[in-house]
Amino acid sequence: MLSPLLSRGAVRAVALALAFALTAAVAVHAAPCFAAERPSKKGGPKLADGKAGVTISSMTKGAKVFIDDKEVGEVPVAGVIEVEPKRHTVRVQKRGYSPFIDTILPSPGQVVEIEADLVASGGFVKVNSKNKDIKLQLLVDGTVVGTTPFDGDVAPGSHAIEARAVGYLPQSRQVDVKAGQEIALEFELKLVPAPIINEDKSLLSRWWFWTAVGAAIVGGVATTVALSQDTHIAPKTAGYVLVLDK
């Protein structure tokens, strides 16, 4: 039995409110749930169905990019590198720098962004020769490192680069190698000059002097030989004349 305090109009209003609330709750519960979609960036990367991607950003220009030991580009790398959605090894390297190595595991449709700024670790020297007919022997700080053409890594610091060849005058240059720096040198050795013989204008260099000396020596020898020979003179004997009488 309804309370006398409530009029019929109030009861009707309460009933309508309850019915409206119940209808709204049922409608909300029955409505499908949709995940919020992330708006795509204008000009963003487009990937093939089922693919993933990698972007490489680096300040080390000229560094080579490898994915699973396969070269895929050189810094600066433009755009997205498509890969399979699985584990990959990314390596960025450049001579004279410590390499960057990372492992990624992208999902389908995912783009992995990698920043790979390399750290310089040493320099390298390239040496050529203008003496095209010979190979020059090269020494770094007194140690033989090879022959021309030469392309080798050198630790940072000051170094003496020397070039040698048989029959040529050696050459040496002082270089200051910095990490990540390339130094190119070119040598041109000169032949060792022939010895210079100065003309002797003294008395001993005159031909007539030695001719006279030779003649004097020959004459002295002849005189000595003549004097050394024995000379015997037979003594005169008394003569007898035999006279026969007729």
PyMOL commands that set and color helices and strands:
alter all, ss='L'
color gray80, all
select helices_A, chain A and resi 8-30+203-205+207-228
alter helices_A, ss='H'
color red, helices_A
select strands_A, chain A and resi 52-57+64-67+70-74+81-83+88-93+97-98+100-104+111-115+119-120+123-129+137-140+143-147+150-154+157-164+171-177+182-187
alter strands_A, ss='S'
color yellow, strands_A
deselect
rebuild
show_as cartoon
